[in-house]
Amino acid sequence: MGDLLLVRHGQTEWSRDGRHTGRTDLPLTDVGEDQARALAPLLAGRRIATVLCSPLRRAVRTAELALPGRRGAVLEPRLQEWDYGGYEGLTTPEIRAERPGWDLWHDGVPAGGPGHPGETLAAVGSRCDEVLAVADAARQETDGDVLLVAHGHVLRVLTARRLGQHPAAGALYRLETATLSVLGTEHDRPVLLGWNIPARSV
């Protein structure tokens, strides 16, 4: 059975500026496109049997550039980023100016306007559990890896859940744009094999 590979999308204007980017469907910057292309050598040596990708275009474009010539990625809505509700588009300093000491992992987000109703950490954790079930089924059916192309916070929650931790433990796993992480097993126990690996490590 293969490993679970995690790729966070390349840079967008809002990720560059530290703005919470949930369901706002931003494209990659030119730098982000270059970052995504640079991931290709990291993935070229892997036996990737299944690709699950967030339907948001920053993730879709990253998958296209990191896996040149490959078709058949499955768009998985449950891999969309945490819905930040009323904090969509804001930076942490901007939020803390109105709500001192605010922490996403413990304080959550308020409801926002149309298209940004907000989401609890428990809800993010629940859909990550569902994605993991889909990914594990795919891994059992093939000898290859399963690649998830998605977003920073949702992949951090997913990692915590894969390792048997509370969703809030995702706070411990900082994840940069355009990086590869690898989750595998040792003696039938889920383990972290590689984390936040940038393309420049090739």
Beta strands, then each sheet from edge to edge (+ up, - down):
strand 1: 4-8
strand 2: 48-53
strand 3: 74-75
strand 4: 145-150
strand 5: 179-186
strand 6: 189-198
sheet 1: 3+ 2+ 4+ 1+ 5- 6+
end
